[in-house]
Amino acid sequence: MLMDLRLCLCLFILGSSWCCAARELAVSNPHITETEDSSVLQINNLEELRQVQPLEEVNGNEQLCTLCEEYTTKALNYMANNKTQTEIIDCLHKSCSKMRFYKECAILVDYYASLFFLQINKMRPENFCQQFGLCEQVVIISQVLSGKNCDLCHKVVTEVESKLKDPDTQLEILELLLKACGAIKPYTKKCKKLVFEFAPVILVNAEQFLEQNDICAILHACEPAVDKEQSISKEANFIAFCLLRKE
């Protein structure tokens, strides 16, 4: 009973807020005036309204989107509460008790309720509002950049593969690595020793490694074609292969 009152109260507040928000929008519109009998809205300067309408429509959509995300967030927070979930399940069990197939109904409630609340926890207000057309769908910049990074990475890898076949390029790489060791003054000698020991082995096998493995996925520039564990396994196998070849 308490939960029913809460839900009714939430719906009442939600409806009141929407009405208030709509009323505020109507009052704030400079092109809408109230007539003497307060029942008819007269529109002045129709041509000017047509010019301003797209901007007002955008602002209205933004306000609608903001309200949707705000109330959806509150609803999700309420639904994510353990006490709320318990009350909902108890209410469903009571409904099941009025049916002849109570046991089957209760089993379905316990099974699907947990799945429902799991999905609620995963739900994002912005995605929910976009799905119901209350917010415009915007492509996340990081996703766009991720796609560009992936293409760029593949181009670089292809160029590196061709360069690795050139002995002069291998020599240049060694020189760059040795120069980089100079920047680590306390460990310069150890760094150069590691370069001389491992760089030739890595360079010899680098081309084969790049051909057999998706280095862009390993560097997280592209979505991996295999799962994370397989990707890590390939990295470990390559390192072990290099060490064994050295010995």
C-alpha atoms as one frame of an Amber mdcrd trajectory, in Angstrom:
protein
   0.000   0.000   0.000   2.825   2.370   0.901   4.549   1.666  -2.393   1.310
   2.329  -4.321   0.997   5.714  -2.617   4.617   6.512  -3.437   4.152   5.606
  -7.087   0.969   7.681  -7.302   2.733  10.594  -5.635   5.689  10.303  -8.054
   3.319  10.269 -11.044   1.416  13.245  -9.643   4.628  15.244  -9.109   5.909
  14.244 -12.536   2.647  15.331 -14.226   2.545  18.574 -12.276   6.138  19.363
 -13.190   5.458  18.749 -16.882   2.393  20.999 -16.735   4.362  23.720 -14.960
   7.193  23.435 -17.442   4.756  23.671 -20.367   3.025  26.659 -18.759   6.361
  28.416 -18.261   7.234  27.853 -21.919   3.929  29.359 -23.010   4.298  32.412
 -20.761   7.921  33.005 -21.765   7.057  32.995 -25.503   6.965  36.699 -26.638
   4.751  35.865 -29.653   1.866  34.373 -27.652  -0.623  36.663 -25.850  -3.628
  35.735 -23.761  -7.030  37.053 -24.875  -9.631  38.656 -22.608 -11.546  35.439
 -22.005  -8.251  33.610 -21.222  -9.273  30.736 -23.459  -7.877  31.761 -26.859
  -4.200  32.279 -27.725  -3.577  34.819 -30.474  -0.393  34.677 -32.578   1.052
  38.013 -33.672   3.376  38.672 -36.542   3.161  35.297 -38.284   6.082  35.925
 -40.654   8.403  36.782 -37.755   7.232  33.697 -35.884   8.149  31.479 -38.833
  11.690  32.845 -38.732  12.084  32.396 -34.987  10.236  29.059 -34.766  13.206
  26.782 -35.656  15.283  28.326 -32.853  12.381  28.079 -30.393  11.787  24.480
 -31.483  15.431  23.649 -30.789  15.244  25.308 -27.363  12.007  23.449 -26.628
  13.579  20.142 -27.638  16.593  20.862 -25.444  14.353  21.617 -22.456  12.300
  18.499 -23.141  15.497  16.441 -23.388  16.833  17.929 -20.139  13.575  17.193
 -18.320  13.514  13.650 -19.669  17.089  12.947 -18.548  16.466  14.570 -15.152
  13.330  12.561 -14.337  14.729   9.386 -15.842  17.771   9.726 -13.574  15.512
  10.117 -10.540  13.400   7.146 -11.594  16.455   4.949 -12.183  17.919   5.938
  -8.809  14.595   5.060  -7.174  14.383   1.727  -8.983  18.007   0.895  -8.144
  17.247   1.138  -4.439  17.189  -2.322  -2.816  14.192  -1.410  -0.660  12.219
  -0.334  -3.721  13.082  -3.557  -5.544  11.972  -5.629  -2.542   8.660  -3.749
  -2.373   8.040  -4.277  -6.097   8.788  -8.018  -5.861   6.531  -8.342  -2.796
   3.759  -6.553  -4.683   4.150  -8.926  -7.647   4.117 -11.937  -5.321   0.858
 -10.706  -3.804  -0.594 -10.452  -7.309   0.595 -14.005  -8.002  -1.131 -15.248
  -4.828  -4.487 -14.316  -6.342  -3.871 -16.618  -9.304  -4.408 -20.348  -9.519
  -0.863 -20.962 -10.806   0.794 -19.130  -7.900   4.014 -21.172  -7.849   4.695
 -20.761 -11.561   3.921 -17.053 -11.328   6.245 -16.581  -8.339   9.073 -18.384
 -10.150   8.642 -16.125 -13.181   8.617 -13.042 -10.953  11.823 -14.055  -9.159
  13.569 -14.881 -12.435  12.521 -11.957 -14.590  12.536  -9.344 -11.825  16.261
  -9.901 -11.231  16.911  -9.564 -14.973  14.765  -6.435 -15.086  16.629  -4.743
 -12.234  19.931  -5.771 -13.788  18.930  -3.980 -17.001  17.762  -0.977 -14.983
  21.223  -0.676 -13.433  22.787  -0.732 -16.912  20.367   1.816 -18.362  21.613
   5.353 -19.060  19.174   8.307 -19.044  20.577   9.803 -22.256  20.189   6.500
 -24.123  16.643   6.038 -22.800  15.570   9.529 -23.888  17.162   9.104 -27.318
  15.394   5.785 -27.802  11.991   7.410 -27.237  12.801  10.372 -29.477  12.952
  12.955 -26.677  16.619  13.737 -27.298  18.510  13.944 -30.548  20.989  11.136
 -31.022  24.509  12.514 -31.022  27.478  10.463 -32.138  30.032  10.387 -29.352
  33.219  12.139 -30.438  35.380   9.447 -28.908  33.705   6.846 -31.135  34.398
   8.939 -34.236  37.989   9.482 -33.178  38.292   5.785 -32.392  37.290   4.930
 -35.961  39.783   7.422 -37.379  42.512   6.154 -35.053  41.859   2.601 -36.220
  42.259   3.503 -39.905  45.359   5.555 -39.146  46.865   2.728 -37.092  46.415
   0.204 -39.926  48.078   2.593 -42.368  51.022   3.078 -40.014  51.383  -0.671
 -39.434  51.361  -1.329 -43.188  54.080   1.275 -43.684  56.105  -0.116 -40.785
  55.941  -3.606 -42.284  57.396  -2.341 -45.556  60.059  -0.290 -43.747  61.152
  -3.223 -41.589  62.284  -5.058 -44.710  64.825  -2.285 -45.321  68.182  -2.840
 -43.481  68.787   0.928 -43.377  65.513   1.365 -41.527  66.519  -1.252 -38.955
  69.763   0.626 -38.376  67.880   3.891 -37.947  65.601   2.253 -35.382  68.571
   1.042 -33.382  70.117   4.514 -33.479  66.863   6.084 -32.258  66.598   3.572
 -29.417  70.184   4.203 -28.353  69.592   7.949 -28.489  66.489   7.509 -26.324
  68.586   5.616 -23.782  70.747   8.732 -23.423  67.766  10.558 -21.923  67.634
   8.049 -19.044  70.959   9.024 -17.515  70.945   6.806 -14.415  70.104   3.746
 -16.566  71.795   4.638 -19.865  74.181   1.667 -19.846  71.489  -0.858 -18.909
  69.156   0.604 -21.523  71.768   0.363 -24.308  72.608  -3.177 -23.237  68.936
  -4.147 -23.533  68.749  -2.493 -26.956  71.737  -4.436 -28.269  70.455  -7.692
 -26.789  66.781  -7.567 -27.681  66.328  -5.044 -30.509  67.868  -7.234 -33.252
  65.752 -10.215 -32.192  62.594  -8.113 -32.049  63.305  -6.504 -35.415  63.848
  -9.883 -37.055  60.526 -11.173 -35.756  58.597  -7.890 -35.806  57.468  -8.252
 -39.405  56.162 -11.757 -38.775  54.438 -10.591 -35.589  52.712  -7.682 -37.349
  51.441  -9.968 -40.092  50.073 -12.587 -37.696  48.608 -10.272 -35.040  46.324
  -7.262 -35.030  48.692  -4.810 -33.356  46.069  -2.033 -33.575  43.687  -4.071
 -31.423  46.482  -4.821 -28.946  47.167  -1.079 -28.691  43.378  -0.508 -28.281
  43.244   1.718 -31.374  40.709  -0.695 -32.898  38.048  -3.001 -31.541  39.637
  -6.439 -31.017  38.505  -9.241 -33.324  39.227 -11.693 -30.486  38.554 -11.508
 -26.783  40.895  -9.871 -24.294  42.372 -13.111 -22.965  43.391 -14.275 -26.450
  44.931 -10.869 -27.152  47.004 -10.986 -23.961  48.003 -14.561 -24.774  49.344
 -13.480 -28.167  51.416 -10.725 -26.568  52.885 -13.183 -24.043  53.628 -15.744
 -26.761  55.480 -13.157 -28.821  57.649 -12.048 -25.881  58.422 -15.669 -25.004
  59.250 -16.388 -28.652  61.709 -13.497 -28.750  63.421 -14.640 -25.552  63.733
 -18.237 -26.789  65.180 -17.084 -30.119  67.758 -15.011 -28.217  68.902 -18.018
 -26.228
